């Protein structure tokens, strides 16, 4: 069966400095040759440090930012070539939920108008139909029907994010893009939203692109995982397989950086000796972009960008030394995370 979403070779650079006559002199290489697929009813988690290109990749596949190269297909439709009404229709099939729900909700509108805005844009004008659908949507996300008469400032952060999710579900989408959608919430509220997302996926069959910097959270939510570093996917595959057998030193470092609740186990864990800071996207290192921080780097890493190589069934890693990387930290990286 063909995947719901197919992304291939996606790339984007932004001019950072300009010279005479406004001509760009330097570019930020935000996304570099990104490819992935999402199947119907499944969740792809995308993780990486700030500046790795996660959010830019999401905006590219929605057509919110024009891509320099690559293809994005939603079913049989080429998203990047769509314009005007056709693009608007596609966006209703894959809406986006942002990190800050308050800034994405109109403070002058009540919840009823917020969640039914996508329906009004499709031409629905019957107030009775819109009102009934608004109550259905807020109940779907775990709120009482009376909330349709409230304004965003009368809601808590978790309630606002539920309303943002209700709006995204108004047109019965195939895919919802969640860009750090729970990062601004406290732990208990976050757990409630995650449970809601999983319940909605089971009931509606909707797929998610779940973007986060929290690898432990993505493990709970996602079926498949893509790890990004400096604009490129460096490891991808089924979430449990990537988590159990990380083949790229950067993925190992991310897993090791997530603390476990047992202090004795935490002290016994060995962290991969990753050094230095993330290089600037204005000057991406030649060869493997991670070689300036990698303990396994050799001359080939400094000169040749590694291709994605299979580690296991459906599990790929862009590293010249996947055989050595697997033994870099052994089980000590994963201790206490199962």
Residue frames as qw, qx, qy, qz and C-alpha x, y, z in Angstrom:
[[0.000, 0.887, 0.462, 0.000, 0.00, 0.00, 0.00],
 [0.385, 0.560, -0.030, 0.733, 1.26, 3.46, -0.89],
 [0.322, -0.293, -0.495, 0.752, 2.18, 5.72, 2.09],
 [0.035, 0.873, 0.460, -0.156, -0.14, 8.60, 2.96],
 [0.051, 0.975, -0.159, -0.143, 2.70, 11.14, 2.76],
 [0.867, 0.100, 0.130, 0.471, 5.92, 10.81, 0.76],
 [0.040, -0.971, 0.175, 0.160, 8.69, 13.39, 1.16],
 [0.881, 0.090, 0.191, 0.424, 11.83, 13.08, -0.96],
 [0.580, 0.225, 0.102, 0.776, 14.92, 15.26, -1.29],
 [0.122, -0.936, -0.311, -0.113, 13.43, 18.27, 0.51],
 [0.590, -0.054, -0.100, 0.799, 15.86, 21.20, 0.73],
 [0.021, -0.940, -0.265, -0.213, 15.73, 24.85, 1.80],
 [0.547, -0.085, -0.170, 0.815, 18.30, 27.61, 2.31],
 [0.063, -0.939, -0.334, 0.056, 17.65, 31.12, 3.58],
 [0.443, 0.609, -0.139, 0.644, 19.77, 34.19, 2.70],
 [0.610, -0.602, -0.355, 0.373, 21.54, 35.33, 5.86],
 [0.289, -0.634, 0.095, 0.711, 23.85, 38.14, 4.74],
 [0.564, 0.741, 0.335, 0.141, 23.58, 40.39, 1.72],
 [0.517, -0.230, 0.190, 0.802, 26.19, 42.34, -0.17],
 [0.059, 0.302, -0.219, -0.926, 26.02, 44.97, -2.87],
 [0.444, 0.013, -0.473, -0.761, 22.68, 45.41, -4.63],
 [0.728, -0.191, 0.303, -0.584, 21.05, 43.17, -2.03],
 [0.764, 0.257, -0.572, -0.151, 22.61, 39.99, -3.39],
 [0.865, -0.487, 0.076, -0.096, 22.91, 37.15, -0.84],
 [0.239, 0.710, -0.645, 0.155, 26.47, 36.53, 0.34],
 [0.002, -0.197, 0.937, -0.289, 25.73, 33.69, 2.76],
 [0.675, -0.203, -0.425, -0.568, 22.95, 31.13, 3.22],
 [0.476, -0.268, 0.705, -0.451, 21.56, 29.22, 6.17],
 [0.447, 0.089, -0.820, -0.346, 21.16, 25.63, 4.98],
 [0.546, -0.247, 0.401, -0.693, 18.09, 24.87, 7.08],
 [0.872, 0.084, 0.419, -0.238, 16.97, 21.61, 5.42],
 [0.136, 0.593, -0.712, -0.352, 19.24, 19.34, 3.39],
 [0.467, 0.178, -0.809, -0.309, 17.97, 16.39, 1.33],
 [0.392, -0.082, 0.715, -0.573, 15.27, 15.27, 3.79],
 [0.548, -0.002, -0.664, -0.508, 13.22, 12.20, 2.89],
 [0.207, -0.007, 0.866, -0.455, 10.62, 10.22, 4.87],
 [0.402, -0.270, -0.669, -0.564, 7.20, 8.60, 4.58],
 [0.340, -0.051, 0.615, -0.710, 4.16, 8.45, 6.86],
 [0.173, -0.222, -0.915, -0.288, 1.59, 5.67, 6.60],
 [0.464, -0.487, -0.283, -0.683, -2.11, 6.13, 7.30],
 [0.769, -0.563, -0.192, -0.234, -3.01, 6.01, 10.99],
 [0.824, -0.155, -0.221, 0.497, 0.63, 6.08, 12.13],
 [0.207, -0.973, 0.045, 0.092, 2.86, 8.64, 13.81],
 [0.730, 0.355, -0.160, 0.562, 6.29, 9.75, 12.63],
 [0.457, -0.843, -0.064, 0.277, 8.30, 11.42, 15.38],
 [0.575, 0.625, -0.105, 0.517, 10.95, 13.93, 14.30],
 [0.605, -0.757, -0.068, 0.238, 13.57, 14.82, 16.91],
 [0.640, 0.356, -0.063, 0.678, 16.74, 16.87, 17.12],
 [0.352, -0.415, -0.285, 0.789, 18.29, 19.85, 18.87],
 [0.197, 0.869, 0.232, -0.391, 17.07, 23.39, 18.31],
 [0.149, 0.760, -0.412, -0.480, 18.11, 24.53, 14.85],
 [0.458, -0.134, 0.847, 0.235, 18.16, 21.02, 13.38],
 [0.202, 0.112, -0.573, -0.786, 15.51, 21.95, 10.79],
 [0.100, 0.309, 0.933, -0.153, 12.49, 20.09, 12.22],
 [0.243, 0.667, 0.448, -0.543, 9.98, 22.95, 12.08],
 [0.193, 0.560, -0.398, -0.701, 11.27, 24.23, 8.73],
 [0.013, 0.037, -0.945, -0.325, 10.77, 20.79, 7.20],
 [0.164, 0.507, 0.801, -0.273, 7.17, 20.79, 8.47],
 [0.224, 0.716, 0.122, -0.649, 6.48, 24.20, 6.98],
 [0.084, 0.393, -0.684, -0.609, 7.98, 23.12, 3.68],
 [0.039, 0.158, 0.966, 0.200, 5.75, 20.08, 3.31],
 [0.154, 0.668, 0.634, -0.357, 2.68, 22.24, 4.04],
 [0.376, 0.588, 0.381, 0.606, 3.71, 24.80, 1.43],
 [0.275, -0.918, -0.214, 0.186, 3.98, 27.54, 4.08],
 [0.214, -0.756, 0.426, 0.449, 7.58, 28.11, 2.92],
 [0.773, 0.572, -0.192, -0.197, 8.65, 27.51, -0.70],
 [0.850, -0.291, 0.363, 0.246, 11.11, 24.65, -1.09],
 [0.054, 0.717, -0.533, -0.445, 14.34, 24.92, -3.08],
 [0.400, 0.271, -0.825, -0.294, 14.19, 21.26, -4.10],
 [0.163, 0.004, 0.931, -0.327, 12.37, 18.04, -3.41],
 [0.443, -0.245, -0.599, -0.620, 8.91, 16.53, -3.75],
 [0.271, 0.023, 0.719, -0.640, 6.01, 16.14, -1.32],
 [0.426, -0.143, -0.682, -0.577, 3.09, 13.86, -2.22],
 [0.436, -0.011, 0.616, -0.656, -0.09, 13.48, -0.19],
 [0.752, 0.336, 0.537, -0.184, -1.59, 10.36, -1.68],
 [0.656, 0.387, 0.460, 0.457, -1.50, 11.00, -5.43],
 [0.133, 0.967, 0.175, 0.128, -1.27, 14.80, -5.15],
 [0.608, 0.205, -0.148, 0.752, 1.93, 16.82, -5.61],
 [0.303, -0.811, -0.383, 0.321, 1.75, 19.32, -2.73],
 [0.387, -0.474, 0.133, 0.779, 4.62, 21.60, -3.77],
 [0.146, 0.151, 0.564, 0.799, 3.13, 22.31, -7.21],
 [0.086, -0.706, -0.702, -0.047, -0.31, 23.19, -5.80],
 [0.117, 0.082, -0.049, 0.988, -1.42, 26.82, -5.84],
 [0.378, -0.218, -0.144, -0.888, -4.45, 28.86, -4.78],
 [0.770, -0.220, 0.089, -0.593, -7.63, 26.98, -3.89],
 [0.888, 0.119, -0.443, -0.007, -6.00, 23.61, -4.55],
 [0.391, 0.307, -0.624, 0.603, -3.29, 24.32, -1.98],
 [0.399, -0.311, 0.345, -0.791, -5.87, 25.52, 0.56],
 [0.897, -0.084, -0.175, -0.397, -7.80, 22.27, 0.07],
 [0.754, 0.202, -0.561, 0.277, -4.63, 20.25, 0.66],
 [0.089, 0.363, -0.555, 0.743, -3.88, 22.17, 3.86],
 [0.689, -0.277, 0.142, -0.655, -7.28, 21.21, 5.20],
 [0.943, 0.026, -0.323, -0.081, -6.17, 17.59, 4.77],
 [0.765, -0.056, -0.364, 0.529, -3.00, 18.18, 6.82],
 [0.179, -0.919, -0.031, -0.350, -3.44, 21.06, 9.30],
 [0.521, 0.288, -0.515, 0.617, -0.82, 22.17, 11.82],
 [0.567, -0.786, -0.244, -0.037, -0.95, 22.59, 15.61],
 [0.353, 0.689, -0.339, 0.535, 1.66, 25.03, 16.91],
 [0.493, -0.015, -0.655, 0.573, 3.64, 25.13, 20.15],
 [0.017, 0.150, 0.412, -0.899, 1.95, 28.24, 21.60],
 [0.066, 0.545, 0.817, 0.178, -1.84, 27.79, 21.43],
 [0.041, -0.758, -0.372, 0.535, -2.60, 31.28, 22.74],
 [0.017, -0.545, 0.326, 0.772, -0.85, 33.09, 19.87],
 [0.000, 0.023, 0.839, 0.543, -2.50, 30.79, 17.30],
 [0.032, -0.616, -0.786, 0.028, -6.06, 31.47, 18.58],
 [0.023, 0.539, 0.188, 0.821, -7.86, 34.74, 17.81],
 [0.160, -0.160, -0.671, 0.706, -8.43, 36.38, 21.25],
 [0.341, 0.112, 0.064, -0.931, -11.54, 38.23, 19.97],
 [0.638, -0.015, -0.578, -0.508, -13.37, 35.04, 18.93],
 [0.735, -0.303, 0.453, -0.403, -15.21, 32.54, 21.09],
 [0.400, -0.257, 0.869, 0.139, -14.29, 28.87, 20.82],
 [0.648, 0.491, 0.560, -0.160, -17.31, 28.15, 18.58],
 [0.467, 0.860, -0.086, -0.186, -15.99, 30.52, 15.91],
 [0.139, -0.692, 0.689, 0.163, -12.38, 29.33, 16.30],
 [0.484, -0.117, 0.865, 0.065, -13.03, 25.62, 15.80],
 [0.601, 0.556, 0.572, -0.056, -15.51, 26.11, 12.94],
 [0.095, 0.775, -0.276, -0.560, -13.37, 28.58, 10.97],
 [0.170, -0.241, 0.838, 0.458, -12.09, 25.81, 8.62],
 [0.300, 0.465, 0.833, 0.020, -15.70, 24.83, 7.88],
 [0.220, 0.846, 0.229, -0.429, -16.71, 28.40, 7.10],
 [0.040, -0.616, 0.537, 0.575, -13.79, 28.62, 4.68],
 [0.219, 0.064, 0.916, 0.329, -15.25, 25.65, 2.81],
 [0.240, -0.222, -0.462, -0.825, -18.53, 27.56, 2.36],
 [0.351, -0.482, -0.797, 0.094, -20.61, 26.29, 5.28],
 [0.060, -0.346, 0.074, -0.933, -22.85, 29.12, 6.53],
 [0.627, -0.504, -0.474, -0.358, -25.66, 27.36, 8.44],
 [0.152, -0.605, 0.500, -0.601, -25.28, 28.55, 12.05],
 [0.864, -0.278, 0.205, -0.367, -27.12, 25.53, 13.44],
 [0.940, 0.242, -0.183, 0.154, -24.79, 23.15, 11.61],
 [0.382, 0.593, -0.438, 0.557, -21.71, 25.10, 12.72],
 [0.443, -0.566, 0.389, -0.576, -22.88, 25.25, 16.32],
 [0.965, -0.145, 0.097, -0.197, -23.56, 21.51, 16.47],
 [0.832, 0.368, -0.262, 0.321, -20.19, 20.73, 14.90],
 [0.073, 0.679, -0.442, 0.582, -18.42, 23.06, 17.37],
 [0.686, -0.457, 0.360, -0.437, -19.92, 21.22, 20.34],
 [0.995, 0.101, -0.027, 0.001, -19.04, 17.87, 18.76],
 [0.616, 0.557, -0.355, 0.429, -15.42, 18.95, 18.28],
 [0.152, -0.637, 0.496, -0.570, -14.88, 20.28, 21.80],
 [0.869, -0.280, 0.268, -0.308, -16.39, 17.08, 23.24],
 [0.913, 0.339, -0.192, 0.124, -14.08, 15.08, 20.96],
 [0.461, 0.510, -0.460, 0.561, -11.05, 16.70, 22.61],
 [0.523, -0.248, -0.696, 0.426, -12.32, 16.14, 26.14],
 [0.014, 0.017, 0.267, -0.963, -14.07, 19.43, 26.97],
 [0.232, 0.523, 0.732, -0.368, -17.69, 20.17, 27.90],
 [0.306, 0.616, 0.553, 0.471, -19.99, 21.66, 25.18],
 [0.170, -0.937, -0.255, 0.169, -20.30, 24.85, 27.27],
 [0.520, -0.446, 0.252, 0.683, -16.71, 25.71, 26.33],
 [0.426, 0.469, 0.513, 0.579, -17.85, 26.83, 22.88],
 [0.052, -0.928, -0.286, -0.232, -18.95, 30.14, 24.44],
 [0.578, -0.702, 0.054, 0.412, -15.61, 30.92, 26.08],
 [0.368, 0.893, -0.257, 0.038, -12.77, 33.12, 24.87],
 [0.777, 0.294, -0.441, 0.342, -9.13, 31.91, 24.73],
 [0.078, 0.516, -0.500, 0.691, -8.13, 34.03, 27.77],
 [0.707, -0.361, 0.227, -0.565, -10.69, 32.12, 29.84],
 [0.980, 0.067, -0.182, -0.040, -8.92, 28.81, 29.16],
 [0.627, -0.613, 0.424, 0.225, -5.83, 27.16, 30.64],
 [0.079, 0.609, -0.663, -0.428, -2.84, 26.31, 28.46],
 [0.249, -0.010, 0.962, 0.108, -3.91, 22.68, 28.12],
 [0.423, 0.608, 0.599, -0.306, -7.48, 23.66, 27.25],
 [0.293, 0.777, -0.209, -0.517, -6.24, 26.07, 24.58],
 [0.014, -0.401, 0.845, 0.355, -4.15, 23.33, 23.01],
 [0.356, 0.289, 0.885, -0.089, -7.19, 21.06, 22.99],
 [0.407, 0.760, 0.269, -0.429, -9.12, 23.80, 21.16],
 [0.150, 0.673, -0.547, -0.474, -6.27, 24.17, 18.65],
 [0.178, -0.106, 0.963, 0.173, -6.44, 20.40, 18.09],
 [0.416, 0.529, 0.680, -0.292, -10.24, 20.55, 17.71],
 [0.350, 0.776, -0.099, -0.515, -9.85, 23.21, 15.02],
 [0.024, 0.480, -0.793, -0.373, -7.31, 21.01, 13.22],
 [0.230, 0.111, 0.967, 0.014, -9.77, 18.10, 13.24],
 [0.432, 0.452, 0.284, -0.727, -12.73, 20.15, 11.97],
 [0.603, 0.514, -0.325, -0.517, -12.33, 19.08, 8.33],
 [0.953, -0.067, 0.288, -0.068, -11.53, 15.43, 9.14],
 [0.238, 0.793, -0.531, -0.178, -7.87, 15.57, 8.00],
 [0.931, 0.182, -0.311, 0.066, -5.68, 12.69, 6.92],
 [0.694, 0.052, -0.332, 0.637, -2.61, 14.03, 8.75],
 [0.275, -0.953, -0.088, -0.091, -2.04, 16.50, 11.60],
 [0.582, 0.409, -0.340, 0.615, 1.35, 18.19, 11.98],
 [0.584, -0.790, -0.185, 0.030, 2.17, 18.77, 15.67],
 [0.500, 0.574, -0.278, 0.586, 5.07, 21.19, 16.03],
 [0.242, 0.117, -0.626, 0.732, 6.27, 20.98, 19.67],
 [0.418, -0.511, -0.417, -0.625, 2.57, 20.90, 20.53],
 [0.724, -0.607, -0.328, -0.020, 3.10, 19.88, 24.17],
 [0.610, 0.212, -0.321, 0.693, 6.45, 21.56, 24.88],
 [0.053, -0.444, 0.175, -0.877, 4.89, 24.56, 26.65],
 [0.722, -0.464, -0.232, -0.458, 2.66, 22.47, 28.94],
 [0.372, -0.550, 0.663, -0.346, 3.35, 21.14, 32.42],
 [0.027, 0.230, -0.970, -0.080, 3.93, 17.42, 32.89],
 [0.347, 0.291, 0.820, -0.350, 0.43, 16.39, 33.99],
 [0.505, 0.645, 0.112, -0.563, -1.27, 18.44, 31.25],
 [0.248, 0.540, -0.700, -0.396, 1.17, 17.07, 28.70],
 [0.163, -0.033, 0.985, -0.047, 0.27, 13.51, 29.67],
 [0.461, 0.496, 0.573, -0.462, -3.41, 14.31, 29.15],
 [0.447, 0.686, -0.229, -0.526, -2.79, 15.73, 25.66],
 [0.096, 0.395, -0.882, -0.237, -0.65, 12.74, 24.69],
 [0.307, 0.185, 0.908, -0.217, -3.37, 10.36, 25.83],
 [0.488, 0.633, 0.273, -0.536, -5.92, 12.37, 23.84],
 [0.315, 0.618, -0.542, -0.474, -3.78, 12.22, 20.68],
 [0.030, -0.176, 0.979, 0.094, -3.46, 8.45, 20.94],
 [0.382, 0.386, 0.750, -0.377, -7.19, 8.02, 21.56],
 [0.463, 0.680, 0.009, -0.569, -8.09, 10.22, 18.57],
 [0.199, 0.485, -0.760, -0.384, -5.71, 8.27, 16.35],
 [0.174, 0.059, 0.980, -0.074, -7.36, 4.99, 17.37],
 [0.382, 0.551, 0.596, -0.441, -10.86, 6.40, 16.81],
 [0.421, 0.793, 0.025, -0.439, -10.33, 8.46, 13.66],
 [0.864, 0.210, 0.303, 0.342, -7.36, 6.77, 11.97],
 [0.219, 0.968, -0.107, 0.050, -5.58, 10.11, 11.59],
 [0.818, 0.127, -0.158, 0.539, -1.79, 10.17, 11.05],
 [0.298, -0.941, 0.011, 0.158, 0.57, 12.51, 12.92],
 [0.619, 0.461, -0.258, 0.581, 3.87, 14.18, 12.21],
 [0.589, -0.790, -0.163, 0.057, 5.05, 14.76, 15.79],
 [0.487, 0.603, -0.277, 0.568, 7.96, 17.20, 16.12],
 [0.630, -0.775, -0.014, -0.053, 9.80, 17.39, 19.42],
 [0.249, 0.704, -0.600, 0.288, 13.23, 17.81, 21.01],
 [0.558, -0.392, 0.606, -0.409, 12.29, 15.21, 23.66],
 [0.405, 0.260, -0.839, -0.256, 13.33, 11.74, 22.51],
 [0.064, 0.077, 0.919, -0.382, 11.73, 10.04, 25.53],
 [0.469, 0.402, 0.347, -0.706, 8.36, 11.65, 24.74],
 [0.530, 0.441, -0.464, -0.557, 8.58, 10.77, 21.06],
 [0.130, 0.162, -0.978, 0.001, 9.22, 7.15, 22.01],
 [0.289, 0.280, 0.760, -0.511, 5.83, 7.04, 23.75],
 [0.469, 0.563, 0.161, -0.662, 3.93, 8.72, 20.92],
 [0.457, 0.604, -0.429, -0.493, 5.43, 7.58, 17.64],
 [0.965, 0.118, 0.231, -0.041, 5.53, 4.40, 15.59],
 [0.777, 0.364, 0.059, 0.511, 8.48, 5.57, 13.49],
 [0.401, -0.813, 0.012, 0.422, 11.32, 7.96, 14.21],
 [0.620, 0.614, 0.026, 0.488, 13.51, 10.37, 12.23],
 [0.546, -0.658, -0.058, 0.515, 16.51, 12.02, 13.94],
 [0.454, 0.823, 0.099, 0.326, 17.66, 15.32, 12.42],
 [0.575, -0.562, 0.053, 0.593, 21.01, 17.08, 12.76],
 [0.122, -0.504, 0.293, 0.803, 21.90, 20.31, 10.97],
 [0.501, 0.449, -0.168, -0.720, 19.08, 19.99, 8.48],
 [0.524, 0.268, -0.747, -0.308, 19.54, 16.33, 7.58],
 [0.908, -0.274, 0.066, -0.310, 17.96, 13.07, 8.76],
 [0.107, 0.617, -0.774, 0.089, 20.86, 11.07, 10.22],
 [0.012, -0.021, 0.992, -0.126, 18.89, 8.06, 11.45],
 [0.621, 0.007, -0.037, -0.783, 15.38, 6.72, 10.87],
 [0.369, 0.014, -0.922, -0.115, 13.33, 3.61, 11.39],
 [0.604, -0.551, -0.535, -0.213, 10.78, 1.97, 13.68],
 [0.254, -0.815, 0.232, -0.467, 10.90, 3.84, 16.99],
 [0.838, -0.485, 0.235, -0.085, 11.58, 0.87, 19.25],
 [0.906, 0.196, 0.053, 0.371, 14.31, -0.44, 16.96],
 [0.331, 0.721, -0.164, 0.586, 16.06, 2.94, 16.76],
 [0.453, -0.750, 0.245, -0.415, 15.76, 3.37, 20.52],
 [0.924, -0.318, 0.211, 0.003, 16.98, -0.15, 21.29],
 [0.795, -0.015, 0.308, 0.523, 19.82, -0.15, 18.74],
 [0.173, 0.953, -0.027, -0.248, 20.86, 3.44, 17.95],
 [0.855, 0.182, 0.220, 0.433, 23.41, 3.24, 15.14],
 [0.342, 0.724, -0.013, 0.598, 24.41, 6.92, 14.85],
 [0.460, -0.083, -0.494, 0.733, 26.56, 8.55, 17.58],
 [0.168, -0.236, 0.037, -0.956, 24.24, 11.58, 17.60],
 [0.695, -0.361, -0.407, -0.469, 21.17, 9.42, 18.32],
 [0.712, -0.202, -0.571, 0.357, 23.10, 7.71, 21.10],
 [0.229, 0.084, -0.321, 0.915, 23.96, 11.09, 22.59],
 [0.426, -0.326, -0.158, -0.829, 20.31, 12.20, 22.51],
 [0.783, -0.333, -0.498, -0.168, 19.19, 9.01, 24.27],
 [0.630, -0.112, -0.499, 0.585, 21.94, 9.29, 26.87],
 [0.049, 0.248, -0.157, 0.955, 21.01, 12.93, 27.55],
 [0.599, -0.443, -0.282, -0.604, 17.49, 11.96, 28.67],
 [0.132, -0.377, 0.757, -0.518, 17.63, 11.27, 32.43],
 [0.573, -0.265, -0.755, -0.177, 16.04, 8.22, 34.05],
 [0.493, -0.715, -0.050, -0.493, 14.15, 8.52, 37.36],
 [0.893, -0.402, -0.099, 0.174, 16.43, 6.15, 39.31],
 [0.024, -0.938, 0.345, 0.003, 19.54, 8.10, 40.49],
 [0.650, -0.404, 0.623, 0.162, 21.57, 4.91, 40.99],
 [0.730, 0.394, 0.503, 0.243, 20.88, 3.79, 37.43],
 [0.307, 0.949, 0.041, 0.060, 21.46, 7.32, 36.13],
 [0.273, -0.828, 0.475, 0.120, 24.94, 7.47, 37.69],
 [0.695, -0.169, 0.668, 0.206, 25.80, 4.08, 36.18],
 [0.675, 0.678, 0.289, 0.041, 25.00, 5.18, 32.65],
 [0.508, -0.298, 0.344, 0.731, 27.90, 6.00, 30.34],
 [0.398, 0.830, 0.165, -0.354, 27.38, 8.95, 28.01],
 [0.768, 0.407, 0.208, 0.449, 29.00, 8.92, 24.57],
 [0.444, -0.497, 0.008, 0.746, 31.92, 11.39, 24.54],
 [0.349, 0.753, 0.389, 0.401, 30.28, 13.97, 22.23],
 [0.441, -0.381, -0.113, 0.805, 32.25, 17.22, 22.32],
 [0.127, -0.017, 0.263, 0.956, 31.76, 20.85, 21.39],
 [0.373, 0.467, 0.363, -0.715, 28.72, 22.77, 20.20],
 [0.621, 0.546, 0.557, 0.083, 26.46, 22.42, 17.17],
 [0.355, -0.069, 0.341, 0.868, 28.14, 24.15, 14.19],
 [0.300, 0.497, 0.121, -0.805, 26.38, 27.05, 12.51],
 [0.649, 0.482, 0.588, 0.022, 24.00, 26.25, 9.65],
 [0.283, 0.912, -0.155, -0.255, 25.75, 29.14, 7.85],
 [0.240, 0.660, -0.710, -0.052, 28.86, 26.99, 7.63],
 [0.958, -0.121, 0.136, -0.221, 27.89, 23.31, 7.67],
 [0.406, -0.559, 0.685, 0.230, 31.04, 21.14, 8.02],
 [0.539, 0.422, -0.604, -0.407, 32.15, 19.24, 4.94],
 [0.308, 0.095, -0.945, 0.053, 31.64, 15.49, 4.83],
 [0.433, -0.535, -0.724, 0.038, 29.58, 14.28, 7.76],
 [0.126, -0.757, -0.012, -0.641, 28.18, 17.35, 9.51],
 [0.754, -0.640, -0.024, -0.143, 28.58, 15.59, 12.88],
 [0.846, 0.185, -0.288, 0.409, 32.29, 14.84, 12.47],
 [0.138, 0.625, -0.327, 0.695, 33.39, 17.91, 14.46],
 [0.542, -0.480, 0.361, -0.588, 31.73, 16.43, 17.57],
 [0.960, -0.010, -0.160, -0.231, 31.93, 12.70, 16.90],
 [0.529, -0.622, 0.576, 0.024, 34.34, 10.41, 18.82],
 [0.815, 0.107, 0.545, 0.164, 34.46, 8.02, 15.86],
 [0.452, 0.865, -0.038, -0.217, 35.38, 10.58, 13.19],
 [0.710, -0.159, 0.445, 0.523, 38.05, 9.61, 10.68],
 [0.120, -0.324, 0.388, 0.854, 39.36, 11.22, 7.50],
 [0.001, 0.321, 0.801, 0.506, 36.52, 9.84, 5.38],
 [0.126, -0.735, -0.622, 0.239, 34.03, 11.50, 7.74],
 [0.168, -0.653, -0.008, 0.738, 35.71, 14.87, 7.17],
 [0.020, -0.314, 0.553, 0.772, 35.65, 14.63, 3.38],
 [0.254, -0.133, -0.809, -0.513, 32.68, 12.48, 2.31],
 [0.557, -0.146, 0.234, -0.784, 29.05, 12.89, 3.32],
 [0.193, -0.053, 0.977, -0.068, 27.80, 9.46, 4.43],
 [0.481, -0.151, -0.555, -0.662, 24.86, 7.89, 2.62],
 [0.706, -0.259, 0.352, -0.557, 22.01, 6.29, 4.55],
 [0.360, 0.250, -0.894, -0.091, 22.87, 2.61, 5.03],
 [0.778, -0.357, -0.327, -0.400, 20.57, -0.14, 6.34],
 [0.144, -0.461, 0.740, -0.468, 21.11, -1.20, 9.93],
 [0.303, 0.164, 0.911, -0.224, 18.08, -3.48, 10.18],
 [0.142, 0.502, 0.768, 0.372, 14.78, -3.91, 8.37],
 [0.037, -0.864, -0.392, -0.312, 13.54, -0.35, 7.73],
 [0.497, -0.813, 0.000, 0.304, 16.23, 1.11, 10.01],
 [0.641, 0.590, 0.010, 0.490, 18.72, 3.47, 8.28],
 [0.461, -0.787, 0.000, 0.409, 21.65, 5.53, 9.56],
 [0.513, 0.819, -0.095, 0.239, 23.82, 8.10, 7.75],
 [0.465, -0.773, 0.430, 0.040, 27.17, 7.11, 9.25],
 [0.548, 0.574, -0.605, -0.057, 30.39, 5.69, 7.84],
 [0.197, 0.301, -0.863, 0.355, 30.97, 3.66, 11.01],
 [0.725, -0.324, -0.089, -0.601, 27.64, 2.11, 11.98],
 [0.853, -0.054, -0.506, 0.114, 29.44, -1.10, 13.00],
 [0.430, 0.110, -0.503, 0.742, 31.67, 0.78, 15.45],
 [0.283, -0.361, 0.086, -0.884, 28.90, 3.16, 16.56],
 [0.778, -0.336, -0.392, -0.358, 26.73, 0.27, 17.74],
 [0.804, -0.236, -0.421, 0.347, 29.44, -0.71, 20.23],
 [0.199, 0.605, -0.202, 0.744, 30.40, 2.84, 21.23],
 [0.310, -0.417, 0.447, -0.728, 28.48, 2.82, 24.49],
 [0.255, -0.072, -0.964, 0.035, 26.80, -0.56, 24.48],
 [0.369, -0.599, -0.697, -0.135, 23.90, -1.14, 26.85],
 [0.346, -0.350, -0.403, 0.772, 25.08, 1.59, 29.21],
 [0.090, -0.082, -0.225, -0.967, 23.41, 4.24, 27.04],
 [0.517, -0.315, -0.538, -0.587, 20.06, 2.48, 27.29],
 [0.337, -0.141, -0.818, 0.444, 20.28, 1.45, 30.94],
 [0.029, 0.389, 0.592, -0.705, 17.04, 2.23, 32.74],
 [0.273, 0.247, -0.211, -0.905, 15.16, 3.45, 29.63],
 [0.260, -0.125, -0.880, -0.378, 13.12, 0.34, 28.86]]
